[in-house]
C-alpha cells in the first residue's frame, strides 16, 4: 500500500513538473504577444493622432489631444466598470461556513460509530 502511494506521488510530481514547464512557455509567449501588442497600440495612437489632425485640418497637437481624451474616456469607463465589480465582491461565504463548521467540530468532536 505504501509503495502504491509513493508511486502515485511520483507520478503526480512528474505530471505537475511537465505542466509547469508548459505553463511557463505559454506565459512567455503571452508576455511577448502583450509586449508587441503594446507597441502596435502606441503606433496606432500616433497614426490616429496624425490622421485626426490631417483629416480635420487641425494642428498636430490637437490630434494628440483628441487621442489623449479618447484614452482618458476609455480609462474612466474601465475604472467605473472595475469599481462596480469590486463593490459586488463579498466575503468567501463557503470558506467561512466551512471554517465555522470545522471550529465547531474541533470544540465538540463527535465520536465515530
C-alpha positions in Angstrom: 0.0 0.0 0.0 2.8 2.4 0.9 4.6 1.6 -2.4 1.4 2.4 -4.3 1.0 5.8 -2.6 4.7 6.6 -3.2 4.4 5.8 -6.9 1.2 7.9 -7.2 3.0 10.8 -5.6 5.9 10.4 -8.0 3.5 10.3 -11.0 1.8 13.4 -9.7 5.1 15.2 -9.4 6.2 14.3 -12.9 2.9 15.5 -14.4 2.9 18.7 -12.4 6.5 19.4 -13.5 5.6 18.9 -17.1 2.5 21.1 -16.7 4.5 23.8 -15.0 7.1 23.8 -17.8 4.3 24.1 -20.5 2.7 26.9 -18.4 6.0 28.8 -18.3 6.4 28.6 -22.1 2.8 29.7 -22.6 3.2 32.6 -20.2 6.4 33.7 -22.0 4.6 33.6 -25.4 1.7 35.6 -23.9 4.1 38.1 -22.5 5.8 38.5 -25.9 2.4 39.0 -27.5 1.4 41.6 -25.0 4.7 43.4 -25.5 4.3 43.5 -29.3 0.6 44.5 -28.9 1.6 47.4 -26.7 3.9 48.7 -29.4 1.2 48.3 -32.0 -1.2 50.3 -29.9 1.4 53.1 -29.5 1.9 53.2 -33.2 -1.8 53.1 -33.9 -2.2 56.0 -31.5 0.4 58.1 -33.3 -1.3 57.2 -36.6 -4.7 58.2 -35.2 -3.4 61.5 -33.8 -1.8 62.4 -37.1 -4.9 61.2 -39.0 -7.2 63.3 -36.9 -5.0 66.4 -37.3 -4.7 65.9 -41.0 -8.3 64.8 -41.7 -9.9 67.6 -39.6 -7.3 70.2 -40.7 -6.2 70.7 -37.1 -2.8 71.3 -35.6 -0.8 68.2 -34.8 -1.1 68.9 -31.0 -4.9 68.9 -31.3 -4.8 65.4 -32.9 -2.7 64.2 -30.0 -5.1 65.9 -27.6 -8.1 64.1 -29.1 -6.3 60.8 -28.8 -5.5 61.6 -25.2 -9.1 62.5 -24.5 -10.2 59.2 -26.1 -7.8 57.2 -23.8 -8.9 59.1 -20.7 -12.5 58.5 -21.5 -11.8 54.8 -22.1 -9.8 54.6 -18.8 -12.7 56.2 -17.0 -15.2 53.7 -18.3 -13.0 50.8 -17.4 -12.4 52.2 -13.9 -16.2 52.6 -13.3 -16.8 49.0 -14.5 -14.0 47.7 -12.3 -15.2 49.6 -9.3 -18.7 48.2 -9.9 -17.4 44.7 -10.0 -15.3 45.2 -6.9 -18.3 46.5 -4.9 -20.1 43.3 -5.7 -17.5 41.2 -4.1 -18.3 39.8 -0.7 -16.5 37.6 1.7 -15.8 34.0 0.8 -19.0 32.6 2.3 -18.4 28.9 1.6 -15.0 29.1 3.2 -16.4 30.9 6.2 -19.1 28.3 6.6 -16.5 25.5 6.3 -14.2 27.1 8.8 -17.0 27.7 11.3 -18.1 24.0 10.9 -14.5 22.8 11.4 -14.1 25.0 14.5 -17.4 23.8 15.9 -16.3 20.2 15.3 -12.9 20.8 16.9 -14.6 22.2 20.0 -17.0 19.3 20.3 -15.7 16.4 18.3 -18.2 13.6 17.6 -17.2 10.1 18.0 -17.4 7.8 15.0 -19.9 5.0 15.3 
